Amino acid sequence: MRAITEMELREMYKKSEFTSFTLPEGCRLTPAAAQFLSERRIKVVNGPEPVRKTFPGEKTAVVKENNSSERSNSSKPEHMTHIRGNNLVLKNHPRIRLRGKLDSFEALLITSIIQVEASGYLGLGRDLRELLDYVRRILAAEVKGETLPAIEFNGWSQEEIRQRSHNPQKYFGVSHLFPDPEQGAVVAQMNYLRTQVREVELAAIDAFCKSSGDVEREDIIQALNRLSSLLYVLTIQLISGHYRVGC
């Protein structure tokens, strides 16, 4: 008996919301799928559905029969997860590891924004919120298989971001930084963010750089590299006095 998963229902609901669902003969709902329908008050009709009048605004969803290869992926073991659609992989798959790293970095960035703004650096907080939006776009682009636009910040191109991170004296009048406790908690937190996005970049290389030498998703790898450079630039700006308490 084929199991209809929550993931399938979510994909269908995302494409077109429905108010009733026809369960094909020989199929069953997983507990998570049944909960998904129940939470949205979606009526379940055992198929084949009898011919009846459809009321205005009512939409019915019907699951199409999958081929044999899809059936083999319909029940998800606990040690596996969906990488895209019904395609199941082990939870330690490199791309799943990358998604976990991105998720962790997003959580760290949110925590850092709260700490930075609580310290009075509201301008730095606003800039970090802009980076937070881009981190979410990176994750969405990887999950959906979409092309990731180049990062845009303060009107700087990716090359201009790189140049500023390599030549802080030229652009900001400050030498390269060497982490030190005397620089204070906010600078230390910014440096920690930079190191952690480097860890995400390494996870991306594991996921997309093949032993054959082929590289997938250069857009994501480059975006993560520029993101770490940009965090370094923001830290330089903090040290140089660009960001001030209260503004």
C-alpha positions as CSV (number, residue, x, y, z in Angstrom):
1,M,0.0,0.0,0.0
2,R,1.4,3.4,-1.0
3,A,1.7,6.0,1.6
4,I,0.9,9.7,0.8
5,T,3.4,11.9,2.7
6,E,3.1,15.3,4.2
7,M,5.8,16.5,1.7
8,E,3.6,15.6,-1.2
9,L,0.6,17.3,0.2
10,R,2.6,20.5,1.0
11,E,3.8,20.6,-2.6
12,M,0.3,20.3,-3.9
13,Y,-1.1,22.8,-1.5
14,K,1.7,25.3,-2.4
15,K,0.8,25.1,-6.1
16,S,-3.0,25.4,-5.5
17,E,-4.8,25.4,-2.2
18,F,-7.7,22.9,-1.9
19,T,-10.6,22.3,0.5
20,S,-11.0,18.5,-0.1
21,F,-8.6,15.7,-0.9
22,T,-9.3,12.5,-2.8
23,L,-7.4,9.5,-1.4
24,P,-6.8,7.0,-4.2
25,E,-7.7,3.4,-3.7
26,G,-4.8,1.3,-2.3
27,C,-3.2,4.4,-0.7
28,R,-3.0,5.6,2.9
29,L,-2.0,8.8,4.6
30,T,1.1,9.0,6.8
31,P,0.3,10.3,10.3
32,A,2.0,13.6,9.4
33,A,0.0,13.9,6.2
34,A,-3.3,13.2,8.1
35,Q,-2.3,15.9,10.6
36,F,-1.5,18.4,7.8
37,L,-5.0,17.9,6.3
38,S,-6.7,18.0,9.7
39,E,-5.0,21.3,10.7
40,R,-6.3,22.9,7.6
41,R,-9.8,21.4,7.9
42,I,-9.5,19.7,4.6
43,K,-12.1,17.0,4.0
44,V,-10.7,13.6,3.0
45,V,-12.7,11.6,0.4
46,N,-11.9,8.0,-0.3
47,G,-11.4,7.5,-4.1
48,P,-12.7,7.0,-6.6
49,E,-14.7,10.1,-5.7
50,P,-18.4,9.9,-6.6
51,V,-19.6,12.5,-9.1
52,R,-21.2,15.3,-7.2
53,K,-21.8,19.0,-7.4
54,T,-18.8,21.3,-6.6
55,F,-19.7,24.3,-4.6
56,P,-18.3,27.8,-5.5
57,G,-14.8,28.2,-4.0
58,E,-14.3,24.5,-3.4
59,K,-11.2,22.9,-4.8
60,T,-10.4,19.2,-4.7
61,A,-6.9,17.7,-4.9
62,V,-6.2,14.3,-6.3
63,V,-2.9,12.4,-6.0
64,K,-1.8,10.8,-9.3
65,E,-0.4,7.3,-9.2
66,N,3.3,7.3,-9.0
67,N,5.6,4.9,-10.8
68,S,7.5,2.1,-9.0
69,S,10.6,4.1,-8.3
70,E,8.5,6.8,-6.7
71,R,6.7,4.3,-4.5
72,S,10.0,3.1,-3.1
73,N,10.5,6.6,-1.7
74,S,6.9,7.2,-0.4
75,S,7.6,6.0,3.2
76,K,10.4,8.0,4.8
77,P,12.7,6.1,7.3
78,E,13.8,8.2,10.2
79,H,17.5,8.2,9.1
80,M,16.6,9.7,5.7
81,T,15.1,13.0,4.5
82,H,13.8,14.5,1.3
83,I,16.5,16.4,-0.7
84,R,14.0,17.5,-3.4
85,G,10.5,16.2,-4.1
86,N,10.3,12.5,-3.3
87,N,14.0,11.9,-3.6
88,L,15.2,10.5,-0.3
89,V,18.8,10.7,0.9
90,L,20.6,9.9,4.1
91,K,20.6,12.8,6.6
92,N,24.3,13.0,6.5
93,H,24.3,13.7,2.7
94,P,26.6,16.6,1.9
95,R,23.8,18.8,0.7
96,I,21.7,18.1,3.8
97,R,24.8,18.9,5.9
98,L,25.1,22.2,4.1
99,R,21.4,23.0,4.8
100,G,22.0,22.3,8.4
101,K,25.1,24.6,8.5
102,L,23.0,27.4,6.8
103,D,20.2,26.9,9.3
104,S,22.7,27.1,12.2
105,F,24.4,30.2,10.8
106,E,21.0,31.9,10.3
107,A,20.2,31.2,14.0
108,L,23.6,32.6,15.0
109,L,23.1,35.7,12.9
110,I,19.7,36.4,14.5
111,T,21.2,36.0,18.0
112,S,24.1,38.4,16.9
113,I,21.6,41.0,15.6
114,I,19.8,41.0,18.9
115,Q,23.1,41.4,20.8
116,V,24.5,44.1,18.5
117,E,21.3,46.2,18.7
118,A,21.1,45.7,22.5
119,S,24.6,47.2,22.6
120,G,23.3,50.3,20.8
121,Y,24.8,49.7,17.3
122,L,21.5,50.1,15.4
123,G,23.2,50.8,12.1
124,L,25.3,47.7,12.3
125,G,22.1,45.8,13.2
126,R,20.3,47.1,10.1
127,D,23.2,45.9,7.9
128,L,23.3,42.5,9.5
129,R,19.5,42.2,8.9
130,E,20.2,42.8,5.3
131,L,22.8,39.9,5.3
132,L,20.2,37.7,7.1
133,D,17.8,38.2,4.2
134,Y,20.6,37.1,1.8
135,V,21.4,34.0,3.9
136,R,17.8,33.0,3.6
137,R,18.0,33.5,-0.2
138,I,21.0,31.2,-0.3
139,L,19.2,28.4,1.4
140,A,16.1,28.9,-0.7
141,A,18.1,28.8,-3.9
142,E,19.8,25.6,-2.9
143,V,16.7,23.8,-1.8
144,K,14.7,24.9,-4.9
145,G,17.6,24.5,-7.4
146,E,17.3,28.1,-8.5
147,T,20.1,30.5,-9.5
148,L,21.3,32.7,-6.7
149,P,21.7,36.4,-7.6
150,A,25.0,38.0,-6.6
151,I,25.0,39.7,-3.3
152,E,24.3,43.4,-3.3
153,F,25.3,45.6,-0.5
154,N,25.8,49.4,-0.2
155,G,26.1,49.6,-4.0
156,W,29.3,47.5,-4.0
157,S,29.9,44.8,-6.5
158,Q,31.3,41.4,-5.4
159,E,34.7,42.5,-6.6
160,E,34.4,45.8,-4.7
161,I,33.6,43.9,-1.5
162,R,36.7,41.7,-2.1
163,Q,38.9,44.7,-2.6
164,R,37.7,46.4,0.6
165,S,38.3,43.2,2.6
166,H,41.9,42.9,1.2
167,N,42.8,46.6,1.6
168,P,41.2,48.0,4.8
169,Q,43.9,50.6,5.1
170,K,43.2,52.1,1.7
171,Y,39.4,52.2,2.1
172,F,38.9,52.6,5.9
173,G,42.2,53.8,7.3
174,V,42.5,50.7,9.5
175,S,45.0,47.9,9.3
176,H,44.0,44.3,9.1
177,L,42.5,43.0,12.3
178,F,43.9,40.4,14.7
179,P,41.2,39.3,17.2
180,D,41.8,40.5,20.7
181,P,39.7,40.6,23.9
182,E,40.4,44.3,24.2
183,Q,38.3,45.0,21.1
184,G,35.2,44.2,23.0
185,A,32.2,41.9,22.8
186,V,30.6,43.3,19.7
187,V,33.8,43.0,17.6
188,A,34.3,39.5,19.0
189,Q,30.8,38.5,18.0
190,M,31.4,39.9,14.5
191,N,34.6,37.9,14.2
192,Y,32.7,34.7,15.3
193,L,30.1,35.3,12.6
194,R,32.9,35.5,10.0
195,T,34.5,32.3,11.2
196,Q,31.2,30.5,11.1
197,V,30.3,31.5,7.6
198,R,33.7,30.1,6.6
199,E,32.4,26.8,8.0
200,V,29.3,27.0,5.8
201,E,31.5,27.7,2.8
202,L,33.5,24.5,3.5
203,A,30.3,22.6,3.7
204,A,29.3,24.0,0.3
205,I,32.6,22.9,-1.2
206,D,32.0,19.4,0.2
207,A,28.5,19.4,-1.3
208,F,29.3,20.8,-4.8
209,C,33.0,20.1,-5.6
210,K,33.3,16.7,-7.2
211,S,36.4,14.4,-7.1
212,S,36.4,14.7,-10.9
213,G,37.1,18.4,-10.7
214,D,33.6,19.5,-11.7
215,V,32.0,22.2,-9.6
216,E,28.3,22.6,-9.1
217,R,26.6,25.7,-7.7
218,E,29.6,28.1,-8.1
219,D,27.0,30.9,-7.4
220,I,26.5,29.6,-3.9
221,I,30.2,29.0,-3.2
222,Q,31.1,32.5,-4.4
223,A,28.2,34.0,-2.4
224,L,29.4,32.5,0.8
225,N,33.0,33.6,0.2
226,R,31.8,37.2,-0.4
227,L,29.6,37.0,2.7
228,S,32.6,36.2,4.9
229,S,34.5,39.1,3.3
230,L,31.6,41.4,3.9
231,L,31.4,40.4,7.6
232,Y,35.1,41.3,7.8
233,V,34.4,44.6,6.2
234,L,31.6,45.4,8.6
235,T,33.9,44.6,11.5
236,I,36.6,46.9,10.0
237,Q,34.0,49.6,9.8
238,L,33.0,49.1,13.4
239,I,36.7,49.4,14.5
240,S,37.1,52.6,12.4
241,G,34.1,54.3,14.0
242,H,31.7,54.1,11.1
243,Y,29.1,52.6,13.4
244,R,28.3,54.5,16.5
245,V,26.2,53.7,19.6
246,G,22.7,55.0,19.2
247,C,22.6,55.3,15.5
